[in-house]
Amino acid sequence: MPISTNFGTVGVNYNISHDSWSGNVSAWSVDQSGWNFNPSVSVMIFPEQTTNFIRKGKFISNDKMLSNFVSAGDYQGALDYFGFEGTYDSQSKQLAYIEGEGSYYGRTTESGKIFYGDYAFGSYSDLSATYMKESYHRNKILGGNSFETQETPKGAEYLSIYPEERLGFIHAYKYQGLYSGSRINFLSQISFYQLGCLNLSPSNYYQAKWWHIIYKIPRRW
């Protein structure tokens, strides 16, 4: 929690356009109208470090705290600690080895249960992004709705859930400011899944717009 004041500052300013000047020595400032005393103290609070210090007695970032959980193999503990709804899929590594599917970030069942794969624990931003995307599907189920699916040819049943996955990534894309450090390429994922949406016209594809930069502005909520 760094603290700064203006007591140790010295400055001189001259405005050419208006032929005016001002300056300051410590908390004292001066201009044409005379001297003023205006002390200031500012405090910068690190929310992550402070929260982790209160909870665990460690003044460290969320990334470092997550890394500690992962190093200890306590993936579920990380989810519980940070308050992310869902369960760690302890079989994800075995499935990757046995079935050759590789790990994954997250998935949501048709009953609204969220599961996290190993990729989600690469960083706190990855974990946050995974939760945001999967919570979209979960909230839909809890709200009494069903996943958006499509009919698929025999042998291509895996395409049935593509419309829902597309919507989930669009939702996560709009909240990038909450997890700007995530490795997930949201637009790439959106493109991949919408290309597999058999009844979606290219004219209705979700596209990046210039003003989407607002989605990337770092924020806390």
N, C-alpha and C positions, 0 to 999 in steps of 0.2 A: 504494500500500500504506500507508494511513493508520495511524499509531501513536498510541495514547492511553494515558494513565496516570491514576492517582488522586492524583498528587502535587500537582495544582493545585486540589483540591476542598475545599470547606468545607460542612458540613451539620449541621443540628440536627433531631432527631426527638423527638416526645413522644406516647406511646401513652396516650390517655385511659382506655381500658377497663382497662388493667393498671397505670396510674399509673407508667409506666416511661419512661425517656428514654435517648437516645444521641446521639452526635454524632461529627464527625470534622473534623480539620484536616490536610489533605494525606493522607499515608498513615497518620497516627495516628488511631485511633478510641477513643472513651471511652464508658463506660456505668457503671452502678452498681458493676460489679466492678472497674473501673479502666481503665488505658490499655493499648492494644495497638498494635503496629506491623505493618501488613499491606499492604505495597506491591503494586501490580498493574500489569501492562503488557499491553495487548491490541493485537493486530494484525489489521487487516481486509484480506484479500487479494481483489483483483478478478480472478477467474479468466479472464474474457474478455480484459481489457486486458493482464494479465500474459502470457497465452499468445500474444497477437498481438504483444506486444513481443519475446518470445523468437523467434518465427517470422519476423517482418517488421521488427522494430525500431520498431514503432509502438504506443504505449500507447493504444489506441483500442478501442471496443466492437466486437462482431461485426457490428452493424448498419452501423457506419461502415466497417468493413473490407469488408463485402459491397458497400456503395455504391461503394467505390473500384474494385472489380472490375467492377461494372456500368458505371460511368462510362467505364472503359477498354474496354468491350465484351468483356471476358474472362469470359463466363459459365461456360465449362467450367473455367477456372482457379479460379473461386469454389468449384465443386463439389469439385475436387481438393484445394483448400486446406483446406476444412472437413471433408473426408472423407466426403461424401455419395455413395453409390454411384449411378451412372447417367450419362447423357449429356444435354447441353443440345441441345434441338431447334432448330437454327439456322434451320429452315424455318417455325417457328411464326408469325412475322410475315408471311411471304409467304402462308402458307395463310390467315391471317386476311384478307388483302387480296384474294386470288384467290377463295377459296371462301366468304368472308363468315362463317366459323365463329368468328372471334375467337380470342384466345389461350387458354391453359389453364394450370393449375398443374402437373399431372403425369399421366403414364399409364404403364401397365406392359403389355408385350406378353405373348402367351401363351407366349413362350420365357423370360420372366422378366427382360427388359431394361427398365430404368426410363428414361423420357425426361422432361425438365423443360421446361415452357413459360415464357414471359416472366413470367406472373403470379407464379410461385414466387419470383422474385427481388425482390419488393416490399419484403421485410424478412427478417431472419434467422429470425424466428418463422415467416413464411410458408414459407420454404425448409425449415425443420425439420419443420413440419406436413406439407408435401408429401412429404418423405422418409418420415416415419412411416407415412403412409397407403399410399404406393406400396410400401414395404418389406413391408407386410403381404401384398400380392399376390405380390411377388417371392419371399418366403419360402415361400409356399404352393407355388409352382411348383418351387422348389429342393427342397422336401420331397417331391416326387413326386406332388403333388396337382394338380387342375385347377381352373380358375375355376368358381364357381357361376353357371350360366347358366339361361336359360329359353327355351322355345319361344315364338316370336312369330308373329303373323299376317304374311303377305306384305306388304311395304312398311313394316313396323315392326321391321325387324331390329335397329335401334339399341337396342331395348329388351332385347336378349338378355343384355347384360352388366350390367343394372341390379342384379340380386341381389348380384353380386360388389362393385359399387361401394358398395352399401349397407353391406356388411360392412366394407369398407375405411374408410369414414367413421365407423362405430361404433368401430372400433379406434382411430382417431385421436382421436375424442372422449374416450376414456378416458385419454388422455395429455396433456390440455390444459395441465397444469401445466408441461410442458417448453417450451411455446411460447404462453404466455398472451397475447402481443401479436399473434397471428395474426389476419388479417382474415377468415379462413374461418369461416363460420357452420356449424358441424358439424351441429347439430340440423336446420337448414334443409336441408342437403344429404341427411341421412339421410331426412328426410320426403319430399323430392323423389324419391329413388330407390326408396323402399319403396312409394310410390304407383304406381310403374311396374312393381312386381313382380306379375305377373298372377296367380300362384298363392298369394300371401301374404294370409292373412286379416287384416283390421284388428285383430282381437283379439291378433295376434302382432306388431303394430307395435312398434318400439322407441320408448319414451317417456322423457322426462326425469323423474327422480325427485328428491325434495328432497335426498337424500343425495349426489347427483351433484356437489354442490359440492366434494367432496373431489378430483374430477378437475381442478378449476381451481386448486388450491393450487400456487403457484409452486414448482418444484423443479428440481434439476439432473440427476436420473436417475430 
